[in-house]
Amino acid sequence: MVLEKRAISLALKSILSVDRRIRCVVACDLEGKMRANVLRKGVESLEPEAQTKFFVEQAAIGAGMGHSGDGYHGRIRMVIVVREKLILIVFSLFEGVILVSADPDLPLEKTPGIGERLDMMEEAIFPTRPVPTKFDQIKGDLR
């Protein structure tokens, strides 16, 4: 469990390296249980810890609700919320949700790069299920 938590934290820390304006990265499962979070050194949270947990739970619920349209529209990749004091980017993965909070001046064109990095690290963050590959999709189409 300690090694798993360390691997998750290392994966989340690599997201912080994408841009200095990224404040915090949180990983949670689809029930909203926080698995790990990393906060950039020198950055203080904008809300109390209880409110952070509430935001994480709400993001997980929202991501779960979006799965009903996956068969028609494809899976939700990310949702971007731009507020006065921060940008919140919610990435929906197969086994959970990653929340990235950033300063409001983060260029939105950086978000696809963050998503691509998360795709590469999803197995380290949520090791309970192998990530489907393009080959798995082709195999499924042939059946």
N, C-alpha and C positions, 0 to 999 in steps of 0.2 A: 504493500500500500504506500509506503514511504517513497519507494522508487517510482511508482506510478505518479504520485503527486509531484515529485521532482521533475519528471519528464513533462508533465502538463505545464508546470511553471516555466520550464525552459522554452517550451513551444510558445507560450503566451509572451514571454519576455522578448522573443524574436519579433513579435508584432510591434512592440514598443520601438524597436530599432528602425522601423519603416520611416518614421517621422518624429521629430522632437515634440510636435504638438499633440501626439497621442498621449493621453493622460493615464488611462487605465484600461486593462483588458480582463474580462471575466468569462469563465467557462462555467456553464451549468447544464444539467441534464434537462430532459423535456418536462420534468415535474417542477422545475425551478430550483432544485437543490444545487447550491453553489459548489462546484468541484475545486476550483482554484481561481485566484485573482492576483494580478500584479498591478502595482501602482508605481508610476514613475517617481524616482527619488526627487524630493523637494516639492512635490505636488500634493496639495491637500484636497480631500474630497469636498465637493460642493454641498453635500447633504449628509445628514446623520446616517450611521451604519444601518439602522432599521429601515430607513427609506431606500437605501441601496438594495437591500434584500427584497424589498417590495418591487422595485424596478426590475430586478432579475426575474422574479416570479412572473411578473406581467409579461415580460419579453418571451419567456418560455411558453406561457399560455398562448400568446399571440402566434408564436411559431407553430405550435401544435394545431391551432385552428386553421392555419394556412395549408396544412397537408391535404385537406379535403379536395382542393382544386388541382393537386399535383398531376393527376391523370389527364387533365384537360389542358392545363397551361404550363406544365413543368413545375419543378419544385422552386420554392422561393429561395433566391440566393441571398438577398440582403434587403434590409429596410433601412433607410436613412432618415433620421429625425434631426432637423436643424432647429435649434433653440437659440435664444439670445446669448446664453453663456456657454453652450457647448453643442457639439455635434455628437449624436449617438448613432452608431452603426450596429445593426443587429444582423448577424450572419446565422442563417439556419443551416445546420449540418444534419446528417442522418440521425445521429444519436443525441444531439443537444444543440445548444445555442451559445454563440460567442458574442459578447457585447464589447464594443470598443467605444470609449468616450474620448473625445478630442476637443481641443480648443476650437472656437468657432472659425478661425482663419485657416483650418486644414483644407487644402484644395480637394474638392470632391473627386477629382480625377485620380487621387491616390487610392480610393476604395477598391477598385477592381484588383489592384496589386495585393492589397491586404487579403482579399478573398482567395486569390490564387495561392498565396502563402498558406492560408488556413487549409485549403484543399490538400496541399502536400503534407500537412502535419496532422490531419484529422485522426489518423490511426494512433498517434501519440497522445492526443487529447482525449479521445473516446475509444479506448482499445477494446471495448466489449464486442464490436462487430467489425468485420473486415469491410473496407470501403469498396463498393462495386466499381469495377473497371469497365472500360469500353468493351472489352472482350466479354464480360458477363452480360452486358446489354445485348450484344450480338447473339450470344448463346440463347438468351431468353427470346429474342425475336425469331429464332429458327424453330422454336418449339411449337 
